[in-house]
Amino acid sequence: MSAEITNGTLPFVVFGEEWGHHPTSTQHLVRRLAATNPLLYVNTVGLRPPRLSAYDLRRAFKMALRWASPNGAKAASGPPNLHFYSPVRIPWNSVGMFRRWNKRTLVEGLRQQLRQHGFGSPVLSVTLPVGGEVAGELGEQLLIYYVTDNYEEMPGWDRGYVREMEQLLLSEADLVFVTSIELQPKKNGRKSPAIMLPHGVDFEHFSQAVLQPAPIPEELRELPRPILGFYGLLAPWVDMDLMQQVARAFPQASVVLIGPQWNDCPVPKGVPNFHWLGPRAYENLPRYAAHFDVGMIPFRKDQLTAYTNPLKLLEYMALGMPVVSTPLPDLGRFGDLVFPASSVEEFVHQVRRALEDRTPERRKQRLALAASESWDARAATLREYVEIALRKRKVA
């Protein structure tokens, strides 16, 4: 492996989703890369114009606190090599003067951060398209585009801006990684074909809640069993109507949702066995989800979810539970350990099947599958591709 990687001197700059919520795939990879190499994580904001809502006001308040901190960063646990930068941005990219100001301040701020932390020529890795604004501006020796979604279909995002940035990144990236098989043919780059790097799982974090169970949380203690559960951001791609139908089809069961509520995603009311607990910290999430009898992925069928590979799929597996999911592109590789369903009736039927599929042997199969899909393995694969790309660049 390249000496710069093995001796920990190769710096990374990573544009990723806002740090501090439920960890994303980018953040899982970042923690592992930062264990050996200096890394600057850029909190990405400004892809969706804010609205006058409780959700956006809370986000704005959190970002204001970050911007007011001495180093523009949010304090977070992690390796000492891991640094944070939260650039100030005006969230209207379609307005020319705002966009020019955003780019100028972003580039200047990042150059200052590189000097402050003693970074040389970094590897620049972009998850969200806004990172394309600094491509070629930081003296980077390698550009990575890591694609986890069909971004132009994200609710509220400026499609024209996203497409422009994606075209730039796909043209200039030395490496392009995608997390689902449907994204692969869609995101081939000019210099690099799209490389599959599917999501991994923090197996220890989740499996320990099953292998060494803690007392059941108080909020779940009195709920009738079985518990049919979902956790994650309650966003427009979550089919709340489907969840309501499941609750009505299983009146003796409890349908439990865990996660923050986004705009335009009302939680059903008036269904007695439907329980929304609100968000729970990632550290405590396995303690709750371990008591689900079935893990559900109730996504709507649209041009966003058609390319999605949700993190929670492997996390459910690491908890040993059967999974019922609406159609997603990567379900096939899990065989009969996942129950796919393309209609309300089929979803209800598959939940019944999943409830009968909870033997110790089947739980072992799910745990074994999840154990083989670790984030450590994914980070090692990424490092290998970076090494190869750096070698090619030196030879050229």
C-alpha positions as a Markdown table, in Angstrom:
| # | Residue | x | y | z |
|---|---|---|---|---|
| 1 | Met | 0.0 | 0.0 | 0.0 |
| 2 | Ser | 1.1 | 3.6 | -0.7 |
| 3 | Ala | 3.6 | 4.8 | 1.9 |
| 4 | Glu | 1.5 | 8.0 | 2.4 |
| 5 | Ile | -1.5 | 5.8 | 3.4 |
| 6 | Thr | 0.3 | 3.3 | 5.6 |
| 7 | Asn | 2.4 | 5.9 | 7.5 |
| 8 | Gly | -0.6 | 8.1 | 8.1 |
| 9 | Thr | 0.6 | 11.3 | 6.3 |
| 10 | Leu | -1.9 | 11.4 | 3.5 |
| 11 | Pro | -4.6 | 14.0 | 4.5 |
| 12 | Phe | -8.2 | 13.7 | 3.4 |
| 13 | Val | -10.8 | 16.4 | 3.0 |
| 14 | Val | -14.4 | 15.0 | 3.0 |
| 15 | Phe | -17.6 | 16.8 | 2.2 |
| 16 | Gly | -20.4 | 15.0 | 4.0 |
| 17 | Glu | -23.8 | 15.2 | 5.6 |
| 18 | Glu | -24.3 | 17.2 | 8.7 |
| 19 | Trp | -22.4 | 15.5 | 11.5 |
| 20 | Gly | -24.2 | 14.7 | 14.8 |
| 21 | His | -27.3 | 13.0 | 13.7 |
| 22 | His | -27.7 | 9.2 | 12.9 |
| 23 | Pro | -24.3 | 8.4 | 11.3 |
| 24 | Thr | -24.3 | 8.2 | 7.5 |
| 25 | Ser | -22.2 | 5.9 | 5.4 |
| 26 | Thr | -19.7 | 8.8 | 4.8 |
| 27 | Gln | -19.3 | 9.3 | 8.5 |
| 28 | His | -18.8 | 5.6 | 9.2 |
| 29 | Leu | -16.0 | 5.6 | 6.5 |
| 30 | Val | -14.6 | 8.8 | 7.9 |
| 31 | Arg | -14.1 | 7.4 | 11.4 |
| 32 | Arg | -12.1 | 4.6 | 10.0 |
| 33 | Leu | -10.0 | 6.6 | 7.6 |
| 34 | Ala | -9.3 | 9.1 | 10.4 |
| 35 | Ala | -8.0 | 6.3 | 12.6 |
| 36 | Thr | -4.8 | 6.3 | 10.4 |
| 37 | Asn | -4.8 | 9.5 | 8.4 |
| 38 | Pro | -5.5 | 13.2 | 9.2 |
| 39 | Leu | -8.9 | 14.2 | 8.0 |
| 40 | Leu | -10.9 | 17.4 | 7.7 |
| 41 | Tyr | -14.7 | 16.8 | 7.6 |
| 42 | Val | -16.7 | 19.6 | 6.0 |
| 43 | Asn | -20.3 | 19.8 | 7.3 |
| 44 | Thr | -22.3 | 20.4 | 4.1 |
| 45 | Val | -25.3 | 22.7 | 4.2 |
| 46 | Gly | -27.2 | 24.9 | 1.9 |
| 47 | Leu | -28.6 | 22.4 | -0.6 |
| 48 | Arg | -32.2 | 23.1 | 0.2 |
| 49 | Pro | -33.6 | 26.6 | 0.7 |
| 50 | Pro | -35.0 | 26.9 | 4.3 |
| 51 | Arg | -38.6 | 27.3 | 5.1 |
| 52 | Leu | -40.4 | 28.7 | 8.1 |
| 53 | Ser | -40.8 | 25.4 | 10.0 |
| 54 | Ala | -39.8 | 24.0 | 13.4 |
| 55 | Tyr | -37.4 | 21.5 | 11.7 |
| 56 | Asp | -35.6 | 24.2 | 9.7 |
| 57 | Leu | -35.5 | 26.6 | 12.6 |
| 58 | Arg | -33.8 | 24.0 | 14.8 |
| 59 | Arg | -31.3 | 23.3 | 12.1 |
| 60 | Ala | -30.6 | 27.0 | 11.6 |
| 61 | Phe | -30.0 | 27.4 | 15.3 |
| 62 | Lys | -27.6 | 24.5 | 15.4 |
| 63 | Met | -25.7 | 25.8 | 12.4 |
| 64 | Ala | -25.5 | 29.3 | 14.0 |
| 65 | Leu | -23.9 | 27.7 | 17.1 |
| 66 | Arg | -21.3 | 26.0 | 14.9 |
| 67 | Trp | -20.5 | 29.1 | 13.0 |
| 68 | Ala | -20.1 | 31.0 | 16.3 |
| 69 | Ser | -17.6 | 28.5 | 17.7 |
| 70 | Pro | -13.9 | 29.5 | 17.5 |
| 71 | Asn | -13.0 | 27.0 | 14.8 |
| 72 | Gly | -16.4 | 26.7 | 13.0 |
| 73 | Ala | -16.7 | 23.1 | 14.2 |
| 74 | Lys | -19.0 | 21.0 | 16.2 |
| 75 | Ala | -17.3 | 19.2 | 19.1 |
| 76 | Ala | -17.6 | 15.5 | 18.4 |
| 77 | Ser | -16.0 | 12.3 | 19.7 |
| 78 | Gly | -13.6 | 10.6 | 17.3 |
| 79 | Pro | -9.9 | 10.0 | 16.6 |
| 80 | Pro | -7.5 | 13.0 | 17.3 |
| 81 | Asn | -6.8 | 13.0 | 13.5 |
| 82 | Leu | -10.4 | 14.0 | 12.8 |
| 83 | His | -11.1 | 17.8 | 12.4 |
| 84 | Phe | -14.4 | 19.6 | 11.6 |
| 85 | Tyr | -15.2 | 22.6 | 9.6 |
| 86 | Ser | -18.7 | 24.2 | 9.2 |
| 87 | Pro | -18.6 | 26.8 | 6.4 |
| 88 | Val | -21.0 | 29.7 | 6.5 |
| 89 | Arg | -23.2 | 29.4 | 3.4 |
| 90 | Ile | -26.2 | 31.3 | 2.0 |
| 91 | Pro | -28.7 | 28.5 | 1.1 |
| 92 | Trp | -29.9 | 29.9 | -2.3 |
| 93 | Asn | -27.5 | 28.5 | -4.9 |
| 94 | Ser | -29.7 | 29.6 | -7.8 |
| 95 | Val | -28.9 | 33.3 | -7.1 |
| 96 | Gly | -25.6 | 34.1 | -8.8 |
| 97 | Met | -24.2 | 36.6 | -6.3 |
| 98 | Phe | -24.9 | 34.3 | -3.4 |
| 99 | Arg | -23.3 | 31.3 | -5.1 |
| 100 | Arg | -20.2 | 33.3 | -6.0 |
| 101 | Trp | -19.9 | 34.5 | -2.4 |
| 102 | Asn | -20.4 | 30.9 | -1.1 |
| 103 | Lys | -17.7 | 29.5 | -3.4 |
| 104 | Arg | -15.2 | 32.3 | -2.6 |
| 105 | Thr | -15.7 | 32.0 | 1.2 |
| 106 | Leu | -15.7 | 28.2 | 1.0 |
| 107 | Val | -12.4 | 28.0 | -0.9 |
| 108 | Glu | -10.7 | 30.6 | 1.3 |
| 109 | Gly | -12.0 | 29.0 | 4.5 |
| 110 | Leu | -10.8 | 25.5 | 3.4 |
| 111 | Arg | -7.4 | 26.8 | 2.4 |
| 112 | Gln | -7.0 | 28.4 | 5.8 |
| 113 | Gln | -8.1 | 25.1 | 7.5 |
| 114 | Leu | -5.5 | 23.2 | 5.5 |
| 115 | Arg | -2.8 | 25.6 | 6.6 |
| 116 | Gln | -4.0 | 25.5 | 10.2 |
| 117 | His | -3.9 | 21.7 | 10.4 |
| 118 | Gly | -0.7 | 21.3 | 8.4 |
| 119 | Phe | -2.3 | 19.4 | 5.6 |
| 120 | Gly | -0.3 | 19.1 | 2.3 |
| 121 | Ser | -2.0 | 18.1 | -0.9 |
| 122 | Pro | -5.1 | 16.2 | 0.2 |
| 123 | Val | -7.4 | 13.6 | -1.2 |
| 124 | Leu | -10.7 | 15.4 | -1.7 |
| 125 | Ser | -13.7 | 13.2 | -1.3 |
| 126 | Val | -17.2 | 14.6 | -2.1 |
| 127 | Thr | -20.4 | 12.9 | -1.0 |
| 128 | Leu | -22.9 | 15.8 | -1.7 |
| 129 | Pro | -22.6 | 17.6 | -5.0 |
| 130 | Val | -21.9 | 21.0 | -3.4 |
| 131 | Gly | -18.4 | 19.8 | -2.9 |
| 132 | Gly | -17.8 | 20.2 | -6.6 |
| 133 | Glu | -17.5 | 23.9 | -6.0 |
| 134 | Val | -13.9 | 23.4 | -4.6 |
| 135 | Ala | -12.8 | 20.7 | -7.1 |
| 136 | Gly | -9.3 | 21.8 | -8.4 |
| 137 | Glu | -9.1 | 24.6 | -5.8 |
| 138 | Leu | -7.3 | 22.9 | -2.9 |
| 139 | Gly | -4.2 | 21.4 | -4.7 |
| 140 | Glu | -5.7 | 18.0 | -4.2 |
| 141 | Gln | -3.8 | 15.0 | -5.6 |
| 142 | Leu | -7.0 | 12.9 | -6.0 |
| 143 | Leu | -10.7 | 13.6 | -6.3 |
| 144 | Ile | -13.3 | 11.0 | -5.2 |
| 145 | Tyr | -17.0 | 11.3 | -5.8 |
| 146 | Tyr | -18.9 | 9.0 | -3.4 |
| 147 | Val | -22.6 | 8.7 | -4.5 |
| 148 | Thr | -25.1 | 7.4 | -2.0 |
| 149 | Asp | -28.4 | 8.6 | -3.6 |
| 150 | Asn | -30.0 | 9.9 | -6.7 |
| 151 | Tyr | -29.4 | 13.5 | -5.5 |
| 152 | Glu | -31.4 | 15.4 | -8.1 |
| 153 | Glu | -34.6 | 13.7 | -6.7 |
| 154 | Met | -34.0 | 14.8 | -3.1 |
| 155 | Pro | -37.0 | 16.8 | -1.9 |
| 156 | Gly | -36.5 | 20.5 | -2.1 |
| 157 | Trp | -33.0 | 20.5 | -3.6 |
| 158 | Asp | -32.2 | 22.7 | -6.6 |
| 159 | Arg | -32.1 | 20.2 | -9.5 |
| 160 | Gly | -30.4 | 22.4 | -11.9 |
| 161 | Tyr | -27.6 | 23.1 | -9.4 |
| 162 | Val | -27.3 | 19.4 | -8.4 |
| 163 | Arg | -27.0 | 18.4 | -12.1 |
| 164 | Glu | -24.4 | 21.0 | -12.9 |
| 165 | Met | -22.2 | 19.9 | -9.9 |
| 166 | Glu | -22.7 | 16.2 | -10.6 |
| 167 | Gln | -21.6 | 16.7 | -14.3 |
| 168 | Leu | -18.5 | 18.5 | -13.0 |
| 169 | Leu | -17.7 | 15.8 | -10.5 |
| 170 | Leu | -18.3 | 12.9 | -12.9 |
| 171 | Ser | -16.1 | 14.6 | -15.4 |
| 172 | Glu | -13.2 | 15.4 | -13.0 |
| 173 | Ala | -13.3 | 12.6 | -10.4 |
| 174 | Asp | -10.4 | 10.1 | -10.4 |
| 175 | Leu | -12.6 | 7.6 | -8.5 |
| 176 | Val | -16.4 | 7.3 | -8.4 |
| 177 | Phe | -18.0 | 5.0 | -5.8 |
| 178 | Val | -21.7 | 4.1 | -5.6 |
| 179 | Thr | -23.7 | 2.3 | -2.9 |
| 180 | Ser | -26.4 | 0.6 | -5.0 |
| 181 | Ile | -26.4 | -1.5 | -8.2 |
| 182 | Glu | -28.9 | 0.9 | -9.8 |
| 183 | Leu | -26.6 | 3.9 | -9.3 |
| 184 | Gln | -23.7 | 2.1 | -11.0 |
| 185 | Pro | -24.7 | 2.5 | -14.7 |
| 186 | Lys | -26.1 | 6.0 | -14.0 |
| 187 | Lys | -22.9 | 7.5 | -12.4 |
| 188 | Asn | -20.0 | 6.4 | -14.6 |
| 189 | Gly | -17.3 | 9.0 | -14.6 |
| 190 | Arg | -15.1 | 10.3 | -17.5 |
| 191 | Lys | -12.0 | 9.0 | -15.8 |
| 192 | Ser | -13.4 | 6.2 | -13.7 |
| 193 | Pro | -16.3 | 3.7 | -14.1 |
| 194 | Ala | -18.6 | 3.7 | -11.1 |
| 195 | Ile | -17.3 | 1.3 | -8.5 |
| 196 | Met | -19.7 | -0.6 | -6.2 |
| 197 | Leu | -18.9 | 0.1 | -2.6 |
| 198 | Pro | -22.1 | -0.9 | -0.8 |
| 199 | His | -23.0 | 0.1 | 2.7 |
| 200 | Gly | -21.4 | -1.7 | 5.6 |
| 201 | Val | -22.5 | -2.1 | 9.2 |
| 202 | Asp | -21.2 | -1.3 | 12.6 |
| 203 | Phe | -21.7 | -4.9 | 13.6 |
| 204 | Glu | -20.4 | -4.8 | 17.1 |
| 205 | His | -22.5 | -1.8 | 18.0 |
| 206 | Phe | -25.8 | -3.5 | 17.0 |
| 207 | Ser | -25.1 | -7.1 | 17.6 |
| 208 | Gln | -24.1 | -6.6 | 21.2 |
| 209 | Ala | -27.7 | -5.5 | 22.0 |
| 210 | Val | -28.8 | -9.0 | 21.0 |
| 211 | Leu | -25.9 | -11.1 | 22.2 |
| 212 | Gln | -25.8 | -9.2 | 25.6 |
| 213 | Pro | -29.3 | -7.8 | 26.0 |
| 214 | Ala | -29.9 | -4.9 | 28.3 |
| 215 | Pro | -33.2 | -4.3 | 30.1 |
| 216 | Ile | -36.1 | -3.3 | 27.8 |
| 217 | Pro | -36.5 | 0.5 | 27.6 |
| 218 | Glu | -39.3 | 1.9 | 29.6 |
| 219 | Glu | -41.2 | 3.2 | 26.5 |
| 220 | Leu | -41.4 | -0.3 | 25.1 |
| 221 | Arg | -42.0 | -2.2 | 28.3 |
| 222 | Glu | -45.8 | -2.0 | 28.4 |
| 223 | Leu | -46.4 | -2.2 | 24.6 |
| 224 | Pro | -48.2 | -5.3 | 23.3 |
| 225 | Arg | -46.1 | -7.7 | 21.3 |
| 226 | Pro | -45.1 | -8.3 | 18.6 |
| 227 | Ile | -43.4 | -5.0 | 17.9 |
| 228 | Leu | -43.1 | -4.1 | 14.2 |
| 229 | Gly | -40.5 | -1.4 | 14.1 |
| 230 | Phe | -38.8 | 1.2 | 11.9 |
| 231 | Tyr | -36.2 | 3.8 | 12.7 |
| 232 | Gly | -34.7 | 6.6 | 10.7 |
| 233 | Leu | -35.6 | 10.1 | 9.5 |
| 234 | Leu | -39.3 | 10.4 | 9.0 |
| 235 | Ala | -39.1 | 12.1 | 5.6 |
| 236 | Pro | -41.2 | 12.3 | 2.5 |
| 237 | Trp | -39.8 | 9.0 | 1.2 |
| 238 | Val | -41.2 | 7.1 | 4.2 |
| 239 | Asp | -44.7 | 5.7 | 3.3 |
| 240 | Met | -46.7 | 6.7 | 6.4 |
| 241 | Asp | -49.9 | 5.5 | 4.8 |
| 242 | Leu | -48.4 | 2.0 | 4.5 |
| 243 | Met | -47.4 | 2.1 | 8.1 |
| 244 | Gln | -50.9 | 3.1 | 9.1 |
| 245 | Gln | -52.3 | 0.1 | 7.1 |
| 246 | Val | -49.9 | -2.3 | 8.8 |
| 247 | Ala | -51.0 | -1.0 | 12.2 |
| 248 | Arg | -54.6 | -1.6 | 11.4 |
| 249 | Ala | -53.9 | -5.1 | 9.9 |
| 250 | Phe | -52.2 | -6.1 | 13.2 |
| 251 | Pro | -54.4 | -4.5 | 15.9 |
| 252 | Gln | -52.9 | -6.8 | 18.7 |
| 253 | Ala | -49.3 | -5.7 | 17.7 |
| 254 | Ser | -47.5 | -2.4 | 18.2 |
| 255 | Val | -46.1 | -0.4 | 15.3 |
| 256 | Val | -43.1 | 1.6 | 16.7 |
| 257 | Leu | -41.3 | 4.4 | 14.8 |
| 258 | Ile | -38.1 | 6.0 | 16.1 |
| 259 | Gly | -36.6 | 9.1 | 14.5 |
| 260 | Pro | -36.8 | 12.8 | 14.0 |
| 261 | Gln | -39.7 | 14.2 | 11.9 |
| 262 | Trp | -38.8 | 16.1 | 8.7 |
| 263 | Asn | -41.0 | 18.6 | 6.9 |
| 264 | Asp | -43.9 | 17.2 | 4.8 |
| 265 | Cys | -44.0 | 13.9 | 6.7 |
| 266 | Pro | -47.0 | 13.9 | 9.1 |
| 267 | Val | -47.1 | 11.1 | 11.6 |
| 268 | Pro | -50.5 | 9.3 | 11.6 |
| 269 | Lys | -52.8 | 10.0 | 14.5 |
| 270 | Gly | -55.9 | 8.2 | 15.8 |
| 271 | Val | -54.4 | 4.7 | 15.4 |
| 272 | Pro | -54.1 | 3.3 | 18.9 |
| 273 | Asn | -51.3 | 0.8 | 18.3 |
| 274 | Phe | -49.2 | 3.3 | 16.3 |
| 275 | His | -46.4 | 4.7 | 18.5 |
| 276 | Trp | -43.8 | 7.4 | 17.5 |
| 277 | Leu | -41.1 | 7.7 | 20.1 |
| 278 | Gly | -39.2 | 10.6 | 18.5 |
| 279 | Pro | -35.5 | 10.5 | 17.9 |
| 280 | Arg | -33.0 | 8.4 | 19.9 |
| 281 | Ala | -29.2 | 8.8 | 20.0 |
| 282 | Tyr | -27.2 | 6.4 | 17.8 |
| 283 | Glu | -25.5 | 5.1 | 21.0 |
| 284 | Asn | -28.9 | 4.0 | 22.4 |
| 285 | Leu | -30.6 | 2.9 | 19.2 |
| 286 | Pro | -29.6 | -0.8 | 19.4 |
| 287 | Arg | -31.1 | -1.0 | 22.9 |
| 288 | Tyr | -34.5 | -0.1 | 21.4 |
| 289 | Ala | -34.3 | -1.8 | 18.0 |
| 290 | Ala | -33.2 | -5.1 | 19.6 |
| 291 | His | -36.8 | -5.5 | 20.9 |
| 292 | Phe | -38.3 | -5.2 | 17.4 |
| 293 | Asp | -39.8 | -8.5 | 16.3 |
| 294 | Val | -39.7 | -7.4 | 12.7 |
| 295 | Gly | -37.7 | -4.5 | 11.1 |
| 296 | Met | -39.6 | -2.6 | 8.4 |
| 297 | Ile | -38.4 | -0.5 | 5.5 |
| 298 | Pro | -41.6 | 1.2 | 4.3 |
| 299 | Phe | -40.2 | 3.4 | 1.5 |
| 300 | Arg | -42.4 | 5.0 | -1.2 |
| 301 | Lys | -41.7 | 3.8 | -4.8 |
| 302 | Asp | -40.2 | 6.8 | -6.7 |
| 303 | Gln | -37.1 | 8.0 | -8.5 |
| 304 | Leu | -35.3 | 8.6 | -5.2 |
| 305 | Thr | -35.8 | 5.2 | -3.6 |
| 306 | Ala | -35.3 | 3.4 | -6.9 |
| 307 | Tyr | -31.6 | 4.0 | -6.3 |
| 308 | Thr | -31.4 | 3.7 | -2.5 |
| 309 | Asn | -29.6 | 1.2 | -0.4 |
| 310 | Pro | -30.6 | 2.1 | 3.2 |
| 311 | Leu | -28.1 | 1.7 | 6.0 |
| 312 | Lys | -30.8 | 0.2 | 8.3 |
| 313 | Leu | -31.1 | -2.9 | 6.2 |
| 314 | Leu | -27.7 | -4.3 | 7.4 |
| 315 | Glu | -28.3 | -2.8 | 10.9 |
| 316 | Tyr | -31.5 | -4.8 | 11.2 |
| 317 | Met | -29.6 | -7.9 | 10.1 |
| 318 | Ala | -26.9 | -7.2 | 12.8 |
| 319 | Leu | -29.8 | -7.3 | 15.3 |
| 320 | Gly | -30.8 | -10.7 | 14.0 |
| 321 | Met | -34.3 | -9.7 | 13.0 |
| 322 | Pro | -36.3 | -10.5 | 9.9 |
| 323 | Val | -36.8 | -7.6 | 7.5 |
| 324 | Val | -39.8 | -6.6 | 5.4 |
| 325 | Ser | -39.1 | -4.0 | 2.8 |
| 326 | Thr | -40.7 | -2.3 | -0.2 |
| 327 | Pro | -38.8 | -2.9 | -3.5 |
| 328 | Leu | -35.2 | -1.6 | -3.3 |
| 329 | Pro | -32.4 | -2.3 | -5.9 |
| 330 | Asp | -30.0 | -4.3 | -3.6 |
| 331 | Leu | -32.4 | -6.7 | -1.9 |
| 332 | Gly | -31.6 | -9.6 | -4.2 |
| 333 | Arg | -28.2 | -10.2 | -2.6 |
| 334 | Phe | -29.8 | -10.9 | 0.7 |
| 335 | Gly | -31.8 | -13.9 | -0.6 |
| 336 | Asp | -34.6 | -15.1 | 1.6 |
| 337 | Leu | -33.4 | -13.3 | 4.6 |
| 338 | Val | -35.4 | -10.2 | 3.5 |
| 339 | Phe | -39.1 | -10.3 | 2.7 |
| 340 | Pro | -39.8 | -7.9 | -0.3 |
| 341 | Ala | -43.3 | -6.5 | -0.8 |
| 342 | Ser | -44.6 | -4.2 | -3.6 |
| 343 | Ser | -48.1 | -3.5 | -2.3 |
| 344 | Val | -49.9 | -3.0 | 1.0 |
| 345 | Glu | -51.5 | -6.4 | 0.8 |
| 346 | Glu | -48.1 | -8.0 | 0.1 |
| 347 | Phe | -46.4 | -6.0 | 2.8 |
| 348 | Val | -49.0 | -7.2 | 5.4 |
| 349 | His | -48.6 | -10.8 | 4.1 |
| 350 | Gln | -44.8 | -10.6 | 4.4 |
| 351 | Val | -45.0 | -9.3 | 7.9 |
| 352 | Arg | -46.9 | -12.4 | 8.9 |
| 353 | Arg | -44.3 | -14.5 | 7.2 |
| 354 | Ala | -41.5 | -12.6 | 8.9 |
| 355 | Leu | -43.1 | -13.2 | 12.3 |
| 356 | Glu | -42.9 | -16.9 | 11.7 |
| 357 | Asp | -39.2 | -16.7 | 10.7 |
| 358 | Arg | -37.6 | -15.9 | 14.0 |
| 359 | Thr | -35.9 | -19.2 | 14.9 |
| 360 | Pro | -32.4 | -19.2 | 16.5 |
| 361 | Glu | -31.0 | -20.7 | 13.3 |
| 362 | Arg | -32.4 | -18.0 | 11.1 |
| 363 | Arg | -31.1 | -15.3 | 13.5 |
| 364 | Lys | -27.6 | -16.8 | 13.3 |
| 365 | Gln | -27.8 | -16.6 | 9.5 |
| 366 | Arg | -28.7 | -12.9 | 9.6 |
| 367 | Leu | -26.0 | -12.2 | 12.2 |
| 368 | Ala | -23.4 | -14.1 | 10.1 |
| 369 | Leu | -24.3 | -12.1 | 7.0 |
| 370 | Ala | -24.1 | -8.8 | 8.8 |
| 371 | Ala | -20.7 | -9.7 | 10.3 |
| 372 | Ser | -19.2 | -10.2 | 6.9 |
| 373 | Glu | -20.3 | -6.6 | 5.8 |
| 374 | Ser | -18.3 | -4.4 | 8.2 |
| 375 | Trp | -17.4 | -0.8 | 7.7 |
| 376 | Asp | -13.8 | -1.8 | 8.4 |
| 377 | Ala | -13.8 | -3.9 | 5.2 |
| 378 | Arg | -15.4 | -1.1 | 3.2 |
| 379 | Ala | -12.8 | 1.4 | 4.4 |
| 380 | Ala | -10.0 | -1.1 | 3.5 |
| 381 | Thr | -11.5 | -1.4 | 0.0 |
| 382 | Leu | -11.6 | 2.3 | -0.4 |
| 383 | Arg | -8.0 | 2.7 | 0.7 |
| 384 | Glu | -6.9 | 0.0 | -1.9 |
| 385 | Tyr | -8.5 | 2.0 | -4.7 |
| 386 | Val | -6.9 | 5.2 | -3.5 |
| 387 | Glu | -3.5 | 3.5 | -3.5 |
| 388 | Ile | -4.0 | 2.2 | -7.0 |
| 389 | Ala | -5.1 | 5.6 | -8.3 |
| 390 | Leu | -2.2 | 7.4 | -6.6 |
| 391 | Arg | 0.3 | 4.9 | -8.2 |
| 392 | Lys | -1.2 | 5.5 | -11.6 |
| 393 | Arg | -1.0 | 9.3 | -11.2 |
| 394 | Lys | 2.7 | 9.0 | -10.1 |
| 395 | Val | 3.6 | 6.8 | -13.1 |
| 396 | Ala | 1.7 | 9.2 | -15.5 |
